[in-house]
């Protein structure tokens, strides 16, 4: 073929890529240092929020107690000299009413948040929460049975049922439902996470239908008690009840924090976690048992409080990443803070009445859940 008349273009010299600057290279040590700094800042901010939330919970209400007076009352109770002059009414309100309520909100918020973070790590899904294993709905069904049937008990047992049997039945019902889900999902010495999820959804549907039937059959008084309990409330707590339930919430939450390393390994998959030397089945069992204990005790005292176990771990994960060594304690602090703030709003928005705290958590958690769904669809994850 002739090439006459065809211009010959000079061959361009190969271009040399610009030298990569040291700042453009990935430095694992620097990345770890940045992550540690970010985690430290986040934990400090969450800790400061918790302190402010505690002071807000102790001070806000029909009887105002400034932070200085609250600290003075607590100091005098500990045998230290009082810092300010406070009234006996303030001391009674703070010690007998607000202090146990504040501690209960902190324990319940931390227990629900840690349980939610552990369940999300187990299912490897940020949309998971403790309710997936049926503990909340099972506790609600057992409590509904006692509330509705307690009115027909003879010999004055109705009052005893309302005061004692409802929390005990709720705790037992949550554990029983979790045990059924666990038994369905266990086969040949292994626990199938997908089967556990499906079994939990099915039992939640059955228990929800049974609760609806009990609501339909209940009288006016039982209906009011049942609705208020199913929507959650921190009112009516005493130091005696708190002392009984606190270990059942605090010990499982602390034990769950010790599962941070195997939960981190599970992020890569069950097979990879086993190759790293972790006992995957033992980790699954411990997560389910600890979540059932913590959530069951929480629901037994406060009723059903939704979305805390879903929203709080995801907020922490967005801020500091999925490392459970930081995620679990940070979720505990943030869960305690947010439930304290929600409780303050519940008892001050419609004075002298009190809103069920579950309404407020659902008002926040529902839109957040929808935003999370749309965000995941926008990222092409579904």
Secondary structure as UniProt FT lines:
FT   TURN            4..5
FT   HELIX           22..24
FT   HELIX           28..59
FT   HELIX           67..77
FT   TURN            78..79
FT   HELIX           88..92
FT   HELIX           93..98
FT   HELIX           99..123
FT   TURN            126..127
FT   HELIX           130..133
FT   HELIX           135..150
FT   TURN            151..152
FT   TURN            155..156
FT   HELIX           157..160
FT   HELIX           161..165
FT   HELIX           166..185
FT   STRAND          186..187
FT   TURN            188..189
FT   STRAND          190..191
FT   HELIX           193..217
FT   HELIX           220..231
FT   TURN            235..236
FT   HELIX           239..257
FT   TURN            258..259
FT   HELIX           260..266
FT   TURN            267..268
FT   HELIX           270..275
FT   TURN            276..277
FT   HELIX           280..302
FT   HELIX           308..320
FT   HELIX           324..348
FT   TURN            349..352
FT   HELIX           357..378
FT   TURN            379..380
//
